[in-house]
Amino acid sequence: MTSRKNKSRAIVIGAGIGGLTAGALLARRGYSVLILDQALVPGGCASTFKRKGFTFDVGATQVAGLEPGGIHQRIFSELAIELPKATPCDPACAVYLPGEKTPVNVWRDPQKWQEERQRQFPGSEPFWQLIAALFKASWEFQGRNPVLPPRNLWDLSQLIQAVRPGTLITVPYTLFTVGDALRAYGLENDRRLRTFLDLQLKLYSQVNAEETALLYAATALSVSQQPQGLFHLQGSMQVLSDRLVEALERNGGQLLMRHSVEQIIVKHGKATAVVIHDRKTGEVWTEPADCIVANVTVQNLMQLLGKKAPRGYQKRVHKLPPASGAFVVYLGVDESAIPLECPPHLQFMYDGNGPLGENNSLFVSVSRPGDGRAPAGRSTIIASTFVDPQTWWHTEDYQGLKKKYTEDAIARLAQFFYLKPETMIHVESATPRTFAHFTAREQGIVGGIGQRIPTFGPFGFANRTPINHLWLVGDSTHPGEGTAGVSYSALTVVKQIEAQFQRS
């Protein structure tokens, strides 16, 4: 822990996992930290809400990086806080392809997963072996904390230090998409495999197999196997936020909820202060800062900078392909609605019946007995699908559209779950307008900007913005979405801030 006579003032905009992680680490290292968020509770898209005794995870429902050496384990160890109790998801997901009654189970055991995919997708093993090799090299590289993309000599030095001979296997595939790899192995016409990959990659990269950067896909498709894994938290996703807040406050940091940042003040190319609005009292004031960390989308960052946004940066953001929103239905049910031995995470893609979301699919998370999300004898079901946010902002009948999506989602879920009036205790749904209201994300977009080649890794948005003393964390930056991804971005930013303040 760093001791500072005159503590440098760090202001963090947004109390999502990325912002809380950055703030807690900075406080631990001796900075005076203030985190601000307009919401009621911390956590952003990984927070929760309660209804009728049920606890619902707002967005994120599974966590990577809790294993020994994983990003959350490393950060929680530095912060001297206990990792939350969690159980591995095995299978990580049960994927039901259109018209099929038996799922593709993404097993945690590598041998079981290899046998499963060979049975489900004959002839595809060379593709999966490439994925495994790229993942191994990429994971080891990421574990050495590279800075991607580098924006000055210090960043470049960190990147070079992370490179090893084994990393070089990834170089020829830097400009490959998953679609390119399928064609290279003669699998471009395997529709079942393509459908499976589209479903899984949309969850993690926001785009389909044809567009997803191959190096990103290698991690997304492999991280659920041992020695890594996806985990189901005991209690709820909120436990991550609560522990980070505990660490922040124990080290002298401050978190103010219901306080929004209206503007980032920039003078002579340097971020110097923020304009804060207390949403409870209406008070507005300007708070100076030595450094500012924005845990917001890159679109929101442009709004906060206003006319001070660098023209080239602004133009790049404006040219981004449209991001996705989400429609989510939250069900509190009697446990008799849940089939025996139901996996915690399922994915369904449907034939016909009219489209539901962008790819006519649902990603479903189910609570486990005793996991703290439902009273005894009851369970929660959370089902989400990606949607075009514009539909929800421009509809003339918002409530009617919301009702239709809710009814359609429940009708499709009822093909697997026993959903009848007597088993459904609570029904609630959220749209991009809901997410915009509660998270302040531009148009309620979720999951980042899409891991296409132009926005992935070395070609993506850097943590170090073109404005001095202003950093960006979250799912708009490398390595992307998820609590593990945004925590990596937070760790990178903290390292950059430390290096800059040590030099000055």
FENGIRA-V875993 format. One record per pair of residues at least 24 apart in sequence whose ideal C-beta (glycine too) atoms are under 7 Angstrom apart, sorted by the first residue. I is the first residue (numbers start at 1). J is the second residue. If there is no record, write none. Layout:
# FENGIRA-V875993
I,J
I,J
This chain:
# FENGIRA-V875993
1,28
1,29
1,30
2,29
2,30
3,30
4,30
7,31
7,32
8,32
8,290
8,291
8,501
9,288
9,289
9,290
10,289
10,290
10,291
10,293
11,36
11,274
11,287
11,289
11,292
12,293
12,295
13,261
13,274
13,292
13,294
13,295
13,296
14,44
14,294
14,295
14,296
15,42
15,44
15,255
15,257
16,43
16,44
16,45
16,46
16,295
16,474
16,486
17,43
17,44
17,46
17,240
17,241
17,483
17,486
17,487
18,295
18,473
18,474
18,486
18,487
18,489
18,490
19,293
19,295
19,473
20,241
20,244
20,245
20,248
21,75
21,244
21,487
21,490
22,293
22,295
22,473
22,490
22,493
22,494
23,248
23,253
24,79
24,244
24,247
24,248
24,253
25,75
25,78
25,490
25,491
25,494
26,494
26,497
27,248
27,251
27,252
27,253
28,78
28,79
28,247
28,251
29,498
33,248
33,253
33,254
34,254
34,256
35,248
35,253
35,255
36,256
36,259
36,261
36,276
37,257
37,259
38,258
38,259
38,260
38,279
38,440
39,257
39,438
39,439
40,257
40,258
41,257
42,241
42,245
42,255
42,257
43,237
43,238
43,241
44,439
45,439
45,446
46,237
46,240
46,241
46,483
47,237
47,238
47,241
48,236
48,237
48,238
51,332
51,426
51,428
52,332
52,425
52,426
53,375
54,332
54,373
54,374
54,380
54,426
55,236
55,372
55,373
56,330
56,380
56,382
57,236
57,237
57,382
59,446
60,237
60,482
60,483
61,237
61,365
61,382
62,89
62,230
62,231
62,232
62,345
63,230
63,231
63,233
63,483
64,223
64,228
64,230
64,482
64,484
65,484
65,487
66,231
67,227
67,228
67,229
69,143
70,228
71,484
71,487
71,488
72,484
72,487
75,487
75,491
79,247
81,243
81,246
81,247
84,233
84,234
84,239
84,240
84,243
85,234
86,231
86,232
86,233
86,234
87,231
87,232
88,229
88,231
89,230
89,231
89,232
89,344
89,345
91,343
92,224
92,230
92,345
93,345
93,346
93,347
94,343
94,346
95,196
95,199
95,200
95,347
96,346
96,347
96,348
96,349
97,192
97,195
97,196
97,349
98,349
98,350
98,351
99,351
104,196
106,224
108,224
108,225
108,226
108,229
109,226
110,225
110,226
113,225
121,190
121,192
121,193
124,187
124,190
124,193
126,185
127,181
127,182
127,185
127,187
130,181
131,218
131,221
131,222
132,222
133,169
134,169
134,170
134,173
134,214
134,215
134,218
135,218
135,219
135,222
137,166
137,167
137,169
137,170
138,170
138,215
138,218
138,219
139,219
140,166
141,167
142,479
142,488
145,491
145,492
145,495
147,492
148,457
148,458
148,478
149,458
149,459
149,460
149,462
151,462
151,464
154,499
155,464
170,215
173,214
173,215
174,215
175,453
176,214
177,210
177,211
177,212
177,213
177,214
177,453
178,209
178,212
178,214
178,217
179,209
179,210
180,214
181,214
182,209
195,349
198,359
199,347
199,349
199,361
202,359
202,386
203,363
204,481
205,450
205,451
206,323
206,324
206,447
206,448
206,450
206,451
207,450
207,451
207,452
211,452
212,451
213,451
213,452
213,453
213,456
215,457
216,451
216,456
216,480
232,344
232,368
232,371
234,371
234,372
235,372
236,372
236,373
240,483
260,440
261,304
263,304
263,306
264,292
264,304
264,305
264,470
266,305
266,308
266,467
269,467
269,468
270,467
270,468
270,469
271,467
271,468
271,469
271,470
290,469
291,469
291,497
292,469
292,470
293,471
293,473
293,493
294,470
294,471
294,472
295,473
295,474
296,474
297,441
297,442
297,445
297,474
297,476
298,449
298,461
298,472
298,476
299,442
300,441
300,442
301,472
310,466
313,466
320,449
321,450
323,445
323,449
323,450
324,358
324,386
324,387
324,445
324,446
324,447
325,387
325,388
325,389
325,392
325,432
325,435
325,443
325,444
325,445
325,446
326,384
326,385
326,386
326,387
326,432
326,435
326,446
327,357
327,384
327,385
327,387
327,405
327,429
327,431
328,382
328,384
328,429
328,430
329,383
329,406
329,409
329,410
329,429
330,382
330,428
330,429
331,380
331,381
331,424
331,426
331,427
332,374
332,378
332,380
332,425
332,426
333,378
333,379
333,381
333,423
333,424
333,425
334,377
334,378
334,423
334,425
335,377
335,378
335,379
336,418
336,423
337,379
337,417
337,418
337,419
337,423
338,366
338,379
338,417
339,416
339,417
342,366
344,368
348,412
350,412
356,385
356,408
356,409
356,412
357,385
357,386
357,387
358,386
358,387
358,388
359,386
361,385
362,409
362,412
362,413
378,425
381,413
381,417
383,409
383,413
387,432
389,432
389,443
389,444
389,445
392,431
392,432
392,433
393,433
393,443
402,429
402,431
405,429
447,475
447,481
448,475
448,476
448,480
448,481
449,476
451,480
463,489
463,492
463,493
463,496
464,496
471,496
471,497
